């Protein structure tokens, strides 16, 4: 009896092994399962996965889960690439030579000796005429006849050869930057910097439509619509263009300060049409000895005709003007006024 039981043990283990080998392939078979499958329709759902169906989309476009499984035709791929290229062109395309909404034209001017020491100015000017601020202390133009940048105190509306500067400005010498800035409607605007030949920063001044940011500006009346005087200050020192106006808006005095002193030509006006009357000469530089009594170098009559010019040796003062009638008694010439008194610091406008 015991011998028969021992003989049956190998048969039992063999049958158990056969059962396990039979069930193992069925247990390892991959079964497709759908997230939308139910007990009632499991057979129909198992045929395909709903995640790859077109119903899983957002307004007809594949969602993030199905985008990589959607196949495009060659025509669709080509159209998509063309659309991307067109979008990139539109974003990269910028309006050329348009600054602060104004169309400009690029130009340059040369001065000084030829070669490395020649100074080159690169700038832009308005293509079309524009009304500019007559109260600005100075106005800048490009003279197309003389081919150079000119600075003027009064607005020149009837000069066809003068183009209003507008846009970036750069001055170079031997491929090194000497000065950079920005013009807006003929006036200095934003930050201006000057460098020496070694690239060391010398000065940095901020402007707002021609006015230094630290300038003292006084007005007529409380509405502050009419400017009386513009006293330029840079770092607490008189520096830049000075201007004084009459109550009718016409200029009265214009000049320039450097290192706290008057320099160059100071102009006295008649008080109408921006016409000059007297021009006084101060020192050429603010670092030269200060000139207390300036010299009269030019004088103009009411018709803007030169009646005195020291350099050209012209002196027609006291002579009757062409518009005087015969027999009309000419009034005695008025005394030449002195230059304005020394400007005293005022409370700075912040």
C-alpha positions in Angstrom: 0.0 0.0 0.0 2.7 2.4 0.9 4.5 1.5 -2.3 1.5 2.5 -4.5 1.2 5.9 -2.8 4.8 6.6 -3.4 4.3 5.8 -7.1 1.4 8.2 -7.4 3.3 11.3 -6.1 5.2 11.9 -9.3 2.0 11.6 -11.3 0.3 14.3 -9.1 3.2 16.8 -9.6 3.3 16.1 -13.3 -0.4 16.8 -13.7 -0.1 20.0 -11.7 2.7 21.2 -13.9 0.6 20.5 -17.0 -2.3 22.5 -15.6 0.0 25.5 -14.9 1.6 25.5 -18.4 -1.9 25.4 -19.9 -3.2 28.4 -18.0 0.0 30.6 -18.2 -0.4 31.7 -21.9 -4.0 32.7 -21.3 -3.0 34.7 -18.2 -0.3 36.6 -20.1 -2.4 37.5 -23.1 -2.7 41.4 -23.6 -6.3 42.6 -23.3 -7.4 45.9 -24.8 -9.3 48.0 -22.3 -11.3 51.1 -23.0 -12.0 53.9 -20.6 -15.5 54.0 -22.0 -16.1 50.3 -21.9 -19.1 48.9 -20.0 -20.3 45.5 -19.0 -23.1 45.5 -21.6 -21.0 46.5 -24.7 -17.6 45.2 -23.9 -17.3 43.1 -27.0 -17.9 46.1 -29.4 -15.7 48.4 -27.5 -12.7 46.1 -27.4 -12.5 46.3 -31.2 -10.8 49.8 -31.0 -9.6 52.2 -28.4 -11.8 55.3 -28.0 -8.7 57.5 -27.2 -7.7 57.4 -30.9 -11.1 58.3 -32.2 -12.0 61.6 -33.8 -14.7 62.1 -31.2 -12.0 62.8 -28.6 -11.4 66.4 -29.9 -11.9 70.0 -29.2 -14.1 71.8 -31.8 -12.9 69.5 -34.5 -9.2 69.9 -33.6 -7.3 67.1 -31.8 -6.8 67.5 -28.1 -3.4 67.2 -26.4 -3.9 63.5 -25.9 -4.6 62.8 -29.6 -2.5 65.4 -31.4 0.4 63.2 -32.0 -1.8 60.5 -33.5 -3.5 62.6 -36.1 -2.0 62.2 -39.6 -2.0 65.2 -42.0 -1.9 65.0 -45.7 1.0 66.5 -47.6 -1.2 69.4 -48.8 -2.2 70.1 -45.2 1.4 70.0 -44.0 2.5 72.3 -46.7 -0.3 74.8 -45.9 0.7 74.7 -42.2 4.3 75.4 -43.0 3.4 78.3 -45.3 1.2 79.7 -42.5 4.0 79.6 -40.0 6.4 81.3 -42.4 3.9 84.0 -43.1 3.4 84.6 -39.4 7.1 84.9 -38.8 7.5 87.4 -41.6 4.7 89.6 -40.1 6.2 89.6 -36.7 9.8 90.3 -37.9 8.8 93.0 -40.4 9.2 96.5 -39.0 8.6 99.9 -40.4 11.9 101.3 -41.7 13.1 104.7 -40.6 9.9 105.5 -38.6 10.6 107.1 -35.2 8.0 108.2 -32.7 5.4 107.7 -35.4 7.1 110.0 -38.0 8.6 108.9 -41.3 12.2 110.0 -41.7 15.0 109.7 -44.2 18.6 108.7 -43.2 21.5 111.0 -44.1 25.1 111.7 -43.1 27.5 114.6 -43.2 31.3 114.9 -43.2 33.4 117.7 -41.8 37.1 118.3 -41.1 40.1 116.9 -42.9 39.9 113.7 -44.9 41.2 110.4 -43.5 41.0 109.2 -39.9 40.5 112.6 -38.4 37.4 113.3 -40.5 34.2 113.6 -38.4 31.1 111.8 -39.7 27.6 112.5 -38.5 24.8 110.0 -39.0 21.2 111.2 -38.5 17.6 111.3 -39.7 15.3 114.1 -40.8 11.6 114.4 -41.4 10.3 113.5 -44.9 7.5 116.0 -44.7 7.2 119.4 -43.0 6.0 119.5 -39.4 5.1 122.2 -36.9 7.7 122.4 -34.2 7.8 124.1 -30.8 8.8 127.7 -31.1 9.5 127.9 -27.3 12.3 125.3 -27.5 15.7 126.9 -26.6 17.3 125.7 -29.9 16.3 124.0 -33.2 18.3 121.6 -35.3 18.1 121.2 -39.1 20.0 119.5 -41.9 21.0 122.0 -44.5 20.8 120.0 -47.8 22.6 122.8 -49.7 25.6 123.0 -47.3 25.3 119.3 -46.4 25.7 119.8 -42.7 23.8 120.0 -39.4 22.9 123.5 -38.3 21.7 124.9 -35.0 19.2 127.8 -35.1 17.6 129.8 -32.4 14.4 130.7 -34.3 12.1 128.4 -36.2 12.7 128.4 -40.0 9.4 127.5 -41.7 10.1 129.0 -45.2 13.5 127.5 -45.9 13.2 124.6 -48.3 16.8 123.6 -47.9 16.4 123.0 -44.1 15.1 119.6 -43.0 13.9 119.1 -39.4 16.1 116.5 -37.6 14.1 113.6 -36.1 15.5 110.3 -34.8 18.8 108.8 -33.6 22.0 110.8 -34.0 25.6 109.7 -33.8 29.0 111.4 -34.4 32.0 109.4 -35.2 35.7 110.0 -35.7 38.1 107.2 -36.7 35.3 104.7 -36.2 35.0 105.8 -32.5 31.8 107.3 -31.1 32.1 110.9 -30.0 28.5 111.8 -29.3 25.1 110.0 -29.3 21.6 111.3 -28.8 18.1 111.6 -30.2 16.2 114.4 -31.9 12.5 114.9 -31.7 10.9 117.5 -34.1 14.1 119.5 -34.4 14.9 119.5 -30.6 17.2 117.4 -28.5 15.3 114.7 -26.7 16.1 111.9 -24.2 19.7 111.1 -23.2 22.7 112.7 -24.9 26.3 111.5 -24.2 29.7 112.8 -25.2 32.9 110.8 -25.3 36.6 111.5 -25.8 38.7 109.8 -28.4 39.4 106.9 -26.0 35.8 106.2 -25.4 35.6 107.8 -21.9 32.3 109.3 -21.1 32.6 113.1 -20.7 29.0 114.3 -20.2 25.5 112.9 -20.0 22.5 115.1 -20.3 18.8 114.3 -20.3 16.5 116.5 -22.4 12.7 116.7 -22.8 11.8 118.2 -26.2 14.7 120.6 -26.1 14.7 121.5 -22.4 17.3 120.1 -20.1 15.6 118.0 -17.4 17.0 120.1 -14.6 16.2 123.5 -16.3 14.4 126.2 -14.4 11.4 127.2 -16.4 9.2 130.2 -15.4 5.9 131.1 -17.0 3.5 134.0 -17.5 0.3 133.7 -15.4 -0.9 130.7 -13.4 -2.1 128.6 -16.3 1.6 128.0 -17.3 0.7 128.2 -21.0 3.2 131.0 -21.9 6.9 130.5 -21.1 8.8 133.5 -19.7 12.4 132.2 -19.2 14.3 128.9 -19.6 17.5 128.8 -17.5 19.5 125.6 -18.2 21.1 123.6 -15.4 23.1 120.4 -15.6 24.3 119.0 -12.3 23.7 122.2 -10.5 25.7 124.4 -13.0 24.5 126.7 -15.8 25.0 124.6 -18.9 23.1 124.7 -22.2 20.8 126.9 -24.2 19.2 129.9 -22.5 16.0 131.5 -23.8 13.7 134.4 -22.7 10.4 135.2 -24.2 8.0 138.2 -24.3 4.4 137.8 -23.2 3.3 137.6 -26.9 5.3 134.4 -27.3 8.1 136.1 -29.3 11.8 135.5 -28.3 13.5 138.3 -26.4 17.0 136.8 -25.7 18.7 133.6 -26.7 22.2 132.4 -25.8 24.3 129.6 -24.4 26.0 128.8 -21.2 29.1 126.6 -20.7 30.8 125.9 -17.4 28.5 128.5 -15.8 29.5 131.3 -18.2 28.0 132.9 -21.3 29.7 131.7 -24.5 29.3 132.4 -28.2 26.7 134.7 -29.7 23.9 136.1 -27.6 21.0 137.5 -29.6 18.5 140.2 -28.8 15.2 140.2 -30.8 12.8 142.9 -32.0 9.8 141.2 -30.6 7.9 140.2 -33.7 8.3 137.6 -36.5 11.4 136.3 -34.6 13.6 139.0 -36.2 17.0 139.6 -34.7 18.1 143.1 -33.6 21.5 142.8 -31.9 24.1 140.1 -31.7 26.8 140.1 -28.9 30.0 138.1 -28.9 31.2 136.4 -25.7 34.1 134.1 -25.2 34.3 131.0 -27.4 34.6 128.6 -24.5 33.4 128.6 -20.9 36.9 127.7 -19.8 38.4 130.9 -21.3 38.6 134.1 -19.2 35.0 135.4 -18.6 33.8 138.3 -20.7 31.9 140.8 -18.6 31.2 143.4 -21.3 30.4 141.6 -24.6 31.1 143.2 -28.0 28.4 144.1 -30.5 29.2 142.3 -33.7 25.9 142.7 -35.8 22.8 144.8 -35.8 19.6 144.5 -37.9 16.8 146.9 -38.6 13.1 146.1 -38.4 13.1 144.8 -41.9 15.8 142.2 -41.1 18.4 144.1 -43.1 22.0 144.2 -41.7 23.0 147.7 -40.8 26.1 146.8 -38.8 28.6 144.0 -39.2 32.0 144.2 -37.6 33.5 141.4 -39.6 32.4 142.7 -43.0 33.1 146.3 -42.0 29.5 147.4 -42.6 28.0 150.3 -40.7 24.8 151.9 -42.1 23.5 153.0 -38.7 22.1 156.5 -38.9 21.4 156.3 -42.6 17.8 156.7 -43.9 16.0 153.5 -44.6 14.6 152.8 -48.0 11.0 152.9 -46.7 11.4 156.4 -45.3 9.5 159.1 -47.3 11.2 162.2 -48.6 11.2 165.0 -46.2 10.2 162.7 -43.3 12.2 163.4 -40.2 13.9 160.2 -39.0 13.9 159.8 -35.2 17.2 159.7 -33.4 18.7 156.2 -33.1 18.0 154.4 -29.9 20.8 153.6 -27.5 22.0 150.0 -27.9 20.9 148.0 -24.8 23.4 146.1 -22.8 23.4 142.4 -22.5 21.0 140.9 -20.0 22.1 140.9 -16.4 23.7 137.9 -14.9 21.3 135.1 -14.4 20.7 134.2 -10.8 19.8 130.6 -9.8 16.1 130.0 -9.1 14.2 127.3 -7.5 14.7 124.2 -9.7 11.7 122.6 -11.3 11.5 119.0 -10.4 
